[in-house]
Amino acid sequence: HDEFKEKVLELGGTPEEFFEHPELMEVLLPLLRADFKISWMFTHQFGQVKPLDCDITVLVGKDDDLKPEQIEEWKMHTRRKYTLHTFDGGHFYLNDPGEREKMFAVINKILVELVGQRISISA
């Protein structure tokens, strides 16, 4: 429990106060553990990559603890276009209102492009 708490705090997205409310931890801690488990299983157990037939857009904080080569590994998950967007901050850059707005702009642009592709295909 303490080791998991330290890891979550180290990532920087969860305030320490979260761990001071047992009723909140009872509900949310299993979700956090499940997220970590899925991430670990995907990275360590599946091994073989089966690239998707769609574009992939990767959003990452400049100060995240990922190495550039780890970020670039997303390229192998697609047969199509790979796009990388970086934002100021660490793993939880989206907690910064300015960076969150930039992230929303990226997502909105992608969605508009996808809608445009569907319209032109069916027209």
C-alpha positions, 0 to 999 in steps of 0.5 A, spaced: 500 500 500 505 504 501 509 503 495 503 504 491 502 510 494 509 513 493 509 511 486 502 515 485 505 521 488 511 520 484 507 521 478 505 528 480 497 527 478 494 525 485 494 530 491 497 527 497 490 529 500 487 524 496 490 519 501 487 522 507 480 520 505 479 513 506 472 513 503 475 516 497 481 511 497 476 505 497 472 507 491 478 510 487 484 506 489 482 500 485 481 504 479 488 506 479 491 499 481 487 497 475 490 502 470 497 500 473 496 493 472 493 494 465 499 498 463 504 493 466 500 487 462 500 491 455 508 492 456 510 486 459 506 480 457 503 481 450 510 482 447 508 482 440 505 488 436 499 488 432 499 495 428 493 498 427 490 500 421 489 508 423 493 514 425 496 515 432 497 521 435 501 521 441 500 527 447 506 527 452 509 532 457 516 534 455 518 533 463 515 526 463 519 521 465 519 517 459 525 517 454 524 519 447 525 512 444 520 510 449 515 515 446 517 513 439 515 506 440 508 508 439 510 508 431 510 501 431 503 501 433 500 503 426 501 502 419 499 509 418 500 516 420 504 517 427 504 524 430 507 527 436 505 533 440 508 535 446 506 539 452 509 543 457 509 539 464 510 532 466 505 526 466 499 530 468 501 536 464 493 537 463 492 539 470 495 546 467 489 550 464 493 553 459 496 546 456 489 543 457 487 548 452 492 546 447 491 539 448 483 540 447 485 544 440 489 538 438 484 533 439 478 538 436 483 539 430 483 531 429 476 530 430 474 535 425 479 532 420 476 525 421 469 528 420 471 531 414 474 525 411 468 521 413 464 526 409 468 526 403 468 518 403 460 518 403 459 524 398 
